[in-house]
Structures are given as C-alpha cells and as structure tokens.
C-alpha cells in the first residue's frame, strides 16, 4: 500500500480503512494485523501532530508518505515527512537511545515514560517511538534526505516479522 | 451518580456507566487525535464519582479495547490512577482488562497497568467472557 499527500484527519481514517481491507484480503495473522494497524496509526498521528499547527507548511505536508510492503517473512512500513534539521536531530537521538536498549531496558524505559510524562497539548505522549520499537520487536531504522532549503525528509522504517 | 453514555465513533470507544449496577464499560477503538479532550469525559466522571461515593461502594470497570494510540494509553493510566484514589477512599474497585488472545500487545499493556498501579486488575481473554 502506498499513500502520498498531506496527512489530514480524513486521510488517516481512509488509510487505516484501506490497510485493514488489504490485510483482510492477504489473510494476515491477527497478531501481525494488529501491530501493523497500530504502527500506522502512530506514524500518521506523529506526522499529523507535527504539521497540525503549521498550515503554512502545507507544501511540505503534501510530500508526506506512507509505504507498506511485505514479503514472506515480514512487513515493512516506511513513514516519511519533512521536518526541520533540529527536529531530525532530536528524533535521531531518541532512536539511537531506544536502539541501544535491550528488550528489558526498553520495557523499563517505556514504563518510566508512561508513568511520568503528560500528554502534550499537541497530542503526543512521548511514547510513540518507544512503543513502536517495543511492539515491532526490531531495531528502528531511519533515512535522512536534506533538501536545498535545509529541511530534512525523514523516513522511519519499521519491520514487523510475520512470526 | 447518573448513567453515562458516550456513543462510539470510528476513532473513539463506546463508554457507558450503569449506575444501578455500578459498572463502567469502555469498548472499541481509542485512537483520537486529541486524547486529553476525549478522556476528559472519563476524568470528570471519576471526579463526580469521588464526590458522590460512599464507603464500601462497589465499582466495576470493564475495558474491551481493539486498538489504542499511545496518548490514549497515557490517558487510560491517568484515569486508572483516579480509580486508585477511589480505592483509597474505601470503594471496592475491580477492573477487567479484556484482550484478544492473538493480541499479545493488548495483554502486555494490561500487565503494565497491573505493575504500575495498586488496583485489582483482572486480565481476561475476550473468548472467555464477552
């Protein structure tokens, strides 16, 4: 499944609906299906929240993209959007830290953030990447592609193993 | 306490409180953009329950969620913390956390809540009781 365009409330609903239909047709196991839908929701809402208060960046939001592929062993989700260089540095730091943790350490970190952090006015709880890493059971990957204006086209890559 | 009904939407769960049975049900998907706004209803409900309650009152809270986003999980934890306060007041609070047997993540979230909170939380596979 492939979507490119601005991530609006309606787009999120439509993408979720279409992905559920795809997964039904592919007869994906419930465990995998739940994880994929969950990851998509988190990725899309992260992008939505990022652009929510930046209507002047509609041109950049139009380049947002969700690409989901699968083979016999796994599903791969690529969620891309433009962010500032500063935001990309913050996200990379967070991903590198999450990737450095063992499964048990990641669980402890998740519980710590869940217990302490407040939901921000932008809608985030600071848990998205941590929970994606936990639920996927794999290390998070990312790709950075700067444009000429200094914005970074950031792609989060998530793998979900079929078994 | 009066009855409470919040109809479900494509993004938010059905919520109902039966005051005669003292059972609160939360069922469906919880993936709102603004979880704080949505769960404000439950926070207010818990505050009213706190004001109106008497010792030895029973309260059953049933969660049957299909999906939820991380901001919802934070709000649900905050709501459960309000239930912890009710327990401290003497209310007999019991939480039933239902999960699909094929959904290990939903089970894990219930286990996490059990670990964090001082509440009687029972984890039940959906097939067992609906």
Contacts between the chains, C-beta under 8 A, distances in Angstrom:
chain1	res1	chain2	res2	distance
A	9	B	33	6.6
A	13	B	10	5.9
A	13	B	11	7.5
A	29	B	102	7.2
A	30	B	100	6.6
A	30	B	102	3.9
A	30	B	103	6.7
A	31	B	102	5.2
A	31	B	103	6.7
A	31	B	104	6.5
A	34	B	67	7.0
A	34	B	100	7.4
A	34	B	102	7.7
A	34	B	103	5.0
A	34	B	105	6.6
A	34	B	106	7.6
A	35	B	105	6.8
A	37	B	67	6.1
A	38	B	67	6.0
A	38	B	69	8.0
A	38	B	105	7.0
A	41	B	31	5.2
A	41	B	67	6.7
A	41	B	69	5.4
A	42	B	69	6.3
A	42	B	70	6.4
A	45	B	31	7.5
A	45	B	33	6.5
A	45	B	69	6.0
A	45	B	71	7.9
A	48	B	33	6.5
A	49	B	33	7.6
A	110	B	112	7.6
A	111	B	112	6.2
A	111	B	115	6.9
A	111	B	116	6.5
A	114	B	73	6.8
A	114	B	74	6.4
A	114	B	77	6.2
A	114	B	112	7.0
A	114	B	116	7.3
A	115	B	77	7.3
A	115	B	116	5.7
A	117	B	74	7.0
A	118	B	74	7.6
A	119	B	35	5.9
A	119	B	36	5.1
A	119	B	71	5.0
A	119	B	74	5.1
A	119	B	75	6.3
A	121	B	36	7.9
A	123	B	33	5.6
A	123	B	34	5.6
A	123	B	35	6.8
A	123	B	36	7.7
A	123	B	71	5.7
A	124	B	70	7.9
A	124	B	71	6.5
A	125	B	35	7.7
A	125	B	70	4.9
A	125	B	71	4.4
A	125	B	73	7.3
A	125	B	74	4.1
A	127	B	70	3.8
A	127	B	71	7.8
A	127	B	73	7.0
A	127	B	74	6.7
A	128	B	70	5.3
A	131	B	70	5.1
A	131	B	73	7.8
A	135	B	105	5.3
